[in-house]
C-alpha cells in the first residue's frame, strides 16, 4: 500500500514539475504562446491513465496557479488555465459521447467558449498592454479567420492527444511500470 501511494505522489510531482518547467521556459519564447500550454497539457495523459481524472485535475489546478504566478508571459498561462490544461484530462469523458459529429461539435463549442473567455479576460479585465495594442489592429474578418484556424488547430490537437495516449499506453507505460510477477 505505501508503495502505491508513493508512486502516485512521485508521478504527480514529477509530471507537475515538468509541466511547470515547460510553461515557464517556453512561455519566455514569443512564438510558443500556444505550443507551451499544449505541450504541458499532454503530460497529464499518464496521470489520467494511471490515477484517474481527479488527480489529473488536481495537477492541472496546481500547474495553472503556479504558472499564473511565475510565468513571465501571462497569455500562455491563461490559455493553459482556460483550455489546454484541463482539456486533456476531460477528453476521456468527452470521448464517450455517442456520435462522432456530436462529439466534434461539443469539442469545438468548448474550444470557442474557452478561447473567447480567455481573450476577453486578457483584453478587458487584465488589460495586458501588448495584447491590447495588437488587438487594436484586428478587423472582424481577421478575427473570424483566426478563430477558424484555431478550430482546425484544436481538432489537430485533439487527434494528437489521442495518438499521444496510444503512444503512452502501448509503448511507454510498459517501460515505466513493468508488470510484477
Secondary structure, 3 states (H helix, E strand, C coil): CHHHHHHHHHHHHHHHHHHHHHHHHHCCCHHHCCHHHHHHHHCCHHHHHHHCHHHHHHHHHHHHHHHHHHCCCHHHHHHHHHHHCCHHHHHHHHCCCCCHHHHHHHHHHHHHHHHHHHHHHHHHHCCCHHHHHHHCCCCHHHHHHHHHHHHHHHHHHHHHHHHHHHHHHHHHHHHHCCCCC
